[in-house]
Amino acid sequence: MSITVVIPTLGRPSLYALLSAIDGGRERARPSALSQVVVVDDRRERARPLAVPEWVTVLAGPGRGPAAARNVGWRAAGTEWVAFLDDDVLPEPGWLDRLAEDLASAPPEVGGVQGQVRVPLPADRRPTDWEAVTAGLATGRWITADMAYRRAALACAGGFDERLPRAFREDAELAFRVRRAGWSLSRGARRVTHPVRPEGPWVSLRTQRGNADDALLRRLYGRHWRVDLEAPPGRRHRHAAIVLAGASAMVCGCSAVIGGRRGWVRAAALAAAVWGAGTTEFAAARILPGPRDRREVGVMLATSVAIPPLAVAHWLRGWWQWRNARPIPIVEAGHIEPSAPESVGAAR
């Protein structure tokens, strides 16, 4: 058994803490199957090289997101297993030994083994909306914060889908294709810590771009794609209803002003009430589990008004962009042609 660890990065400071933790594990670990650690530099600007240790191999990423960067890493590896880590996790002591144990104990039909992810949250208050979203990684299925695949399984599935440019759904989509190719997935005993990344108050608006990725998955796998990919339920239909009610209220209101008929006034009032009720329910669902301080409540109210139209707009953009999309072809396990993968060697 041999293992390559692949870490895509945008050069965040957390990368160096991760590499330091791996280095400490290398010095203390029993002789293991770890062959190399590959960092895929996915920065758009590479005027300065990454200051990584000599034992780390650095490959240039295409700058199109983590899916494409991970493809660069695993396709260059010449090992039986490829373990993916996010650049903002911290492996717990003994992680390398437990990684080797997880993979050595995997039956031949297991194509991937997920590690356990711990997200530390404040002990003295309820988590904010962003902290709660990050905490979902602890229960996520097949997330690449710590996920190892057989290289053969990756080859069967065709690798990560590079049409998914964000760290969002690309791991669940790959896991679905790996299982469709005939492999099974399991959970291991190794653990990493995934701290909550500092973000500004409007991060929830930026993350709505992921709705375009959801539209792609709907095109690829049909209406039950969330069940197939083991993705949590979304709020797209509620967002669409809120947007429709708001648009109706504006149209009816304008018609009432122009035509002066009471019927338009009543229709505008009804649509506005539906919009208000939907927006209030959405805001309450985000505010009540949180700390409920003045700043958090203000941000939640403002973003709860903006998110539904943003989510719908990104969904429609993705639905049009990927109108002709087709799934990546897969090869059933046991029918892939053997090949000698190119080793990354000592490229830097």
PyMOL commands that set and color helices and strands:
alter all, ss='L'
color gray80, all
select helices_A, chain A and resi 14-28+66-76+95-104+129-139+151-157+170-180+203-221+225-229+236-259+262-287+294-321
alter helices_A, ss='H'
color red, helices_A
select strands_A, chain A and resi 3-9+34-41+56-60+81-85+90-91+110-118+146-150+184-193
alter strands_A, ss='S'
color yellow, strands_A
deselect
rebuild
show_as cartoon
